[in-house]
Amino acid sequence: MPDDKIKKLHEAVSQQFDVGTVEEFTQKLQDPTKRQAFYDAAAKDYDLGDYDTFSDKVSLKKKAESTPSISPS
């Protein structure tokens, strides 16, 4: 399921850019090369912030499960 931020971005840019469905757009944004190309094109017309912030917002990184460390007694 696409992230809400990606859905909102898709709604905003799909009128001007051919980005496909929300699912296709989400998948494309996971590829760093395609994400950079989209950012470069869309940042001319939309305030997307700096690239690193944009990239963090649209990357669907799986959160690593934290395991508590157990120290030997």
N, C-alpha and C positions, 0 to 999 in steps of 0.2 A: 504494500500500500504506500503510495507516494506521501512524502512529508507535506504538511500544510504549507510550508514556505515555498516548496517547489510548485504546488498547485496554484498558489497565488501568483507566483512568477509566471507560470504557464499562461494563466488567464490574462495577465497584463501584456505579455509579448506575443501571444499567438495571433493577434490581429495583424501584427506587422511582420512577423517572422514565421516561416513554415517549420514549426518545431515538432509536428506530429501530435500524437495523443499524449496525455499526461504521463502514461507509462513509458512511452518511447522517449519523451523528453527527459524523464527521470533517469532512464538508462543511459542516455547520451551524456548527461551531466556527470555520470560516474567515471567516464573516460577523461583523464586529465587533458589530453590534447583537444578533444571536442569541447570540454568545459572552457578551456582557454579561448578557443576560437569563438564560441558563443559569447563569452564575456567581452572580448575585443569588439565584436560587432554590436552587441546590445548596449554596452556602456556609452556609446556615442549618443544614444537616445534616452537611456534610462539611468537613474542614479543607483548604481549597484554597489557603491562603496569601493574600497580597494579590493584587489583580486583575492588576497589571502582570506579576508573576511567573507567575501562572496563564496569562495571555495569551501570554507568551513561550514557555511550555512546549507549548501546544496549537496555536500558529500554525505552519503548514507553509510558512514563508517559504522561497523558493528562495534558496539561498546564491549570492551573486554571485560569478562566477568572477573571481579576482584575476589581473590581467595585470601582469606585471612592468613597471615603468617603465624605459624606456631613455633615458638622458640622452645627448644628442648630444656627441660628443667633439671 
